[in-house]
């Protein structure tokens, strides 16, 4: 083993400085590879360099050298090249002359051993002294490599936090962008519902709209503050990541001397700002459910005859997941778990009049209910941008459930119902409404719709 190692060391010493430099250095940072990865095109880079490069560039990512777009973000490790980098670092870096090694002032020997107890770099004679003789010692090279691996582990954790903060910041920005238009539509939905019922037309409507305006301004301010805090965190995380990268790239001696245990420990426990979950209060509308029940006639909950099926994939949910997902950087997997879905649609369709029915969504976080035309019932056509669908969708993202309506796709910022959801169709008036039965409150409405074809009740639920 010793003979084999000596052979490799001799081989690297005989290599020209330029040849060694080209083979074992990253083209982005022009330093020794750290956490080396190789793309499908064959070019290799430091993982941190590639992360930072792709973070600043456009999506999809490209190879920094040949500009080829990887078919997949699966990165490979070149074991042979990684070994060469390790040996090159051991035989003395091209940018740090051997004379830079520290000499022991007391014994005139090279300081090439590290004391694990006193955290000092010592020569061999010092290690055998009374003061250090009982301590554990390792070579500077192996100690530096161990520290370097610890730093890389921390950097991976920081990078995951960078990506998490990026996703949250993008979502917070989207909430701010759509908030004002949503509040305007929410006011119109409630105003329309009050006028439909002729219930406290002036006082009830005026009081409700004032409350919505007051609450929406407060939530908007929370969103702006959250966006500001996340942007600050983005800059801090980037700074920490780059500082750790620079520390990894230092020579073995400098790395040992500058390795700060406290700094590394604190970087793992960085507090991450949590995104705001904007929810407008769903105030009860007295008499709403009684008013809606008149459109059931003799029908009861789940009164329709339903056709049903089970399927492992529903395009409408897959489309929604893709839209909500933010492309992750290399080394981060944020793919949601797959679900199994139950589909059901009404055996009878509606071409006129008004109807009301209820669905119990208790215990389910992935569901879609509403009305659709006949053509949308085919699996291949169940996509979000289809015409003739009027759906309320609930989808689970991590531990948070989000509300949307389709089509067009719009976020809904109201509290998720935990029990029955009521669906009201006014075919002649061009209105589809969804209500929280337990709270007797409006969830959302499609207003001024133009129904060009018969509509059927639709239900889909999924469990991970």
Buried (B, 14 or more C-beta within 10 A) or exposed (E): EEEEEEEBEEEBEEBEEEEBBEBBBBEBBEBBBBBBBBBBEEBBBBBBBBBBBBBEEEEEBBBBBEEEEBEEBEBEEBEEBBEBBBBBBBBBBBEBEEEEBBEBEEBEBBBBBBBEEEEBBBBBEBBEEEEBEEBEBBEBBEBBBBBBEBBBEBBBBBBBBBBBBBBBBEBBBEBBEBBEEBBEBBBBBBBBBBEBBEBBEEEBBEEBBEBBEEBBEEBBEBBBEBBEBBBEBBEEBBEBBEBBBEBBBBBBBBBBBEBEEEBBEEBEEBEEBEBBEBBBEBBEBEEBBEBBEEBBEEBEEBBBEBEEEEBEEBBBBBBBBEEBEBBBBBBBEBEBEEBBBBBBBBEEBBEEEBBBBBBBBEEBBBBBBBBBBEEBBEEEBBBBEBEBBBBBBBBBBEEEBBBBBBBEBBBBBBBBBEBBBBBBBBBEEEBBBBBBBBBBBBBBBBBEBEBEEBBBBBBBBBEE
